[in-house]
Amino acid sequence: MSRYYTRVCNFYYGNHSKKLVDKNKSIPFNGIKEISFDQIEILTRNSKRKIFINQIKYLPKILRVKINLDLKEIKSKKKNFSNLNFKKIPNILGVLNLTPDSFSDGGKFNSKKKGINHAIHLVNSGANLIDVGGESTRPGSKMIIENLEWQRINKILKLLLKKKIPISLDTRKSKIMSKGINLGVKLINDVSGLDFDSETLNVLKKYKIPFVIQHSQGVPENMQKNPKYKNELLDIYDFFEKKIKLLRSKGIKHNKIILDPGIGFGKNLKHNMSLIRNISIFHSLGFPILVGNSRKRFIKELSGKNDSKFRNGGTIASSIYLMTQGVQILRIHDVNETMQGIKIFKNIINN
């Protein structure tokens, strides 16, 4: 029998959404009236079709049961954690790279004063969390030793936490995770999908800390060398499902887990656009979704001669689209500009 997947679609946003929900014409997403939907797309490896929610009752029983279980996850309210508020979409994960070689801002904030000031600016601009990283994982980057990574982030991390700034720690290494958790970080963000370091699962189990599972094909050194999938959307969905089962089997039972499809991590333009366009498929897994769309290469590839250094236009446009698809968290470099775009969009659509 074919494996079926449910992608929620045909979203409504803002006051129009609230009116439709009140008239029982659409279903609130995560219990939030401001975002609702009235269709789903049913996918297999060989087919896909869209139907309205009120047509589900006409489907074969086995399929109907599967879809209703998926809808239960899509409709369910999410419990807040790590300074993230899931009654409000989107949350913003502000980027603080303390590296000399990150793809768009390497070396810009890796002094103590500049790093602290930038983190404060990001929080004041609307970031819920600051994602601090000391190792570049851009395409082609090389791994650095643990001591160097900790040396880059240690002092700034302590000062930020002393100032009560909520921190997400962007690292692939279990010992860095442990040190950061003991200092007080609120979230672990591992771009390797928890695969880089065999001790990572033990650390996450010991501390019961919230964490991000990011999908990545390959490692930074080679991930952009001709990446291939049978079906990028469903392959990555299956990756998340298997990873969650593994975590449960290892004794990690909490639900403070975030899923990130890993835009640009072992994906070409076709893969990235398929993931962004169809991002709402991952909601049926039942966990908040994080997308790192900020300043990514797909913006350059789509905009051509209109590319710019910081790619603010493409970041804001894709952020607004992702927000209207129910994506709960966006990882953003230019928080002030992105928040400006989001606020303007919300005001236009609600008047």
N, C-alpha and C positions, 0 to 999 in steps of 0.2 A: 504493500500500500504506500502511496505517496506521502511524504512528510509535508505537513501544511504549516504555513507561517501566517501570522496576522499582522498587517500593517494598518494602523489607524490613520485615517485621512479625511480630507475635506473639512479642515479646521475653520472655526469662526473665532474672531478675536474681539476683545473689548466689549463695549456696551451692546453691540449687536449680538454677540455671543450670550451675554446675560439674558437678553430678551428671549432668545431662542430656547435657552435652558428653562426659563420660567414658563414658557409655553409647551414644555416637553417635546420640543422639536429637535433638540440636540442634547448630547450627553457631556457633562462637565469632565474635563481631563484632570485627573488627580484630585477630583473634588473642587476644582477651581472654576468658578462660573465664567471668568474672563476668557478662558480657552475651552472650546467645546468642539465636538465633531458629530457627524451623522453618517459617515461611511467607513467601511474597512476595505482593504485590498487583501484578498486571499491568494497566497503565493505557494507554488511548489517549485521544484527545480526545472520544471518544464512548462509551467503555465502561471498566469495571474489574471484575476478578474476583480472588479470593484462591485460592491453591493451596498445598498443602504442598510442601516442597522435594523430597520423594521422588516428586512427580508431574511434575516438570519433564521427565523423560525421555519422557513421553507427548506432549509438545508438538510442533508442526511444527518441522522442522529449523532454519529461518531464525530463528524465535522462540527456540528452544532455545539457539542460538549466542549471540544477543543477551543473553539472560538470564544465561547462564553467564559472559559477559564482565563484566556488571554485578556478579554475585556475586563474581567475582575481586577487584574493587575493594572491595566491602563486607567481604570476609574479610581483606584484606591488612593487615598491621601498618603503622602509621604511624611514620615517623621523627621523633624529637623535634627541635624547634627553638624558638628565642626563649623559653627557660626554660619551655616547655610540655612536659608529660610525657604522651604519648598512650597509655601503658600504664595510666594512671590517669584515670578519667572521673568527674566533670567537672574540667577545669581552670577556674580563676576569673580573669577579667580585671576587676580592681578599678577603679572609676571615680573619677577625680580631675578635676572640672570647675573650671578656673581662670577662670571667667566670672562676670559679674554677672547673667546672665539665662538660665541653663540651666533646664530645665522643672521640676526638683524640688529642686535644691540651688544655684541660682544665687546667687553672692555669699557662700556659706557657707565656702568654703575658698580664696578667691583672695588671701589675704595669705600672705606667705612662711612665717611660723611655722605658721599653721593648715594650709596645703597640705602642708608637710613632715610635720607630725605625723599628718595624716590618711593620707598615703601609707604611713608606717611602721605605723600601726594596721591598714591594709588588708593589708599584707604579713604582719604578725604574726598576723592573723586567718585567713590561708590563701590570700591572692591570689598567683597565680603571676607576674602582670604587673600594672603599674599603667597604665591608659589615660589619658594626660594630654591634655586638650584646652583650647584657648584661644578657641574660637569656638562659640557655641551653634548647634545645628542642629535645635532643637525646631521643631515646626510653627509657622509664622508668623514665625520669626526672620529677621533681615536679615543679609546678608553683611557682614563687617567687613574693613577693609584689612589687608594682610599685616603691616605694621609694628605695628599694634595687637595683632594675634594673637600675634606673636613677643614683643612687650613683656610680654604677660600671662604667658607661659610660660617665658621665657628663664632667669631667675634660679633659679626653682624647679626647672626641668629640670636645670640644671647641678648644683645641690646634691643632688638625688635621685640623679643618676648618680654623683656623687662618693661617695655613701654606698652605692654598688653595688646600688641598687634597680632591678630590671629594668623598663624603660619601653617601653610601646607609645604611639606618637604619633598622636593623633586629629586629623587635618587633611585639608583638601581641596586644599591649595596646595603646589605642587612646591618652591618655595623654602624653605618651612617644613620640608618633608620633608628636603631636603638639609642644612639647618642641624642638624636633629635627628639625622640619621644620622651626621653628622660629630662630634657630641657623644657618640654611643654608644647611641642608642635601638635596641631589638631587633626592633621590628615597626612597620609603617605601617598605620594603620586609616583608610581613606578612605570616608566614608559615601556619597560620590557614585558609587561603583562605578568609580572612576578616570576619570570623565568630566568632572569640573569644570574641570580644568586640563590643557591639551593637552601640557604638558611632563612630566606625571606619569609616563607610561610610560618616557620617556627616563631619568628619575631612577631608577626601579625597575630598569631594565636596567643602568644604570651601576654601581649599588651592590650589585646582586644581593641585596637585603634581602628578608626575608619580608614579606608584606603580606596585608591582608584585602580581598576584593572584596565590597562590600555592595550589595545591590539597593535602589534607591530610585526611585520614580516621581515625576518632577518635582523641584523644588528646595524647600528648607524654606519659602520664602515661600508656595508654592501647593500643596504635595504632599498636603494633606488636603482639598482642594476637590474633592469627588466623584471619588475615584480609581476607575478602571475597568479590568477585565481580561476577556479571553475565558475564561481559566481561570488563576487566580492561581498555582496550584501548578505547572502545566506551563509557563506563560509565564515564570515566574522560573527554572525549571530550564533552559529554552531560553536565557534571558539569560546564565546562568552558562556554559553550553556554548559559546555564541558568544564570550563574553569570553575564555575560556581559549584558544580557537582564535586570537583576535586577539593575545593575549599571545605565543603561540608564534610567530606570523608576524612579530612585532616583535623576536624574539630572546630573549625571557624564557623560558628552558628549565627552570629549577629548579621543584621541586614544593613549595616552602615557601610555600604559598598556602592561605588560609583563606576559606571561603565563608560569608556572612552574608545570610540572606533579608530582613533589614531590617524587623523587626516595627515597625509604626507609621510607616514611611517611605513614604507614598503608599499606605496600606492602611486600609480600614475594619475594623470588628469581624469581619465575615464573613471577609474576607481573612486577617486575623491568626489567627483560630481555625483556619481551614483549613490554614494554614502550620504552626501549632504541632501540631495533631493529626496531620498527615501529614509531619512534619519529616524522617522517615527516608528519604523519596524522594531526598533530596540526597546520601545516602551513596554512591549508585552513580556519582556523579561522581568519586569517589576522593580527595577532599580533606577535611580536618577541617572541621566545621561550628561556627560561632559563632552564638549567639542572644543578642540584647539584650532580655531579657524584664523586666528590673528596673524596677519602679515605672511600667510603661507603662499607657497609657490603657485598654487592654482589661481590666485588673484592675478599674478603676472601673466600666466598662460592665457587667461581669458581676456584680460584688458589690453594686452599687446602694447601698442605705442602709448597708451594711457597709464602704464605702470608708473608708480612713484615709490620713493624710498621707503616710506612707512606703510604704504598700501592701506591707508585709512578708509578710503572709499569702499574698497572691496571687503574690508573687515566689517565695516558698519552694515553694508548691504547684506552680507551673509549672516551677520549676527541677528538682524531683524527677521530674516527668513527662518533661522533656526529657532528663535524665540516663538514665532507663530506656529512652529511644529512641536511645541511643548518641551524643547530642550531646556533642562533645568539649570545648567551651568555652562558658562562660556569662559575659556581661558584667553585673557586679553592683555596685550601690551599697553595700548593707549586707552586707558579706562575712561578718562574724561571725555574724549571725543566719541567713544562708543556709547557712553551713557547719554551724551547729548543727542545722538541719533535715535536712541531708543525712546527717550522722553518726547522728542518731537513726533515720532511715529505714533506713540500712544495718544498724544494730544490731538493729532490730526484725525485719527480713527475714532476717537471718542467724542467728537464734537459734531 
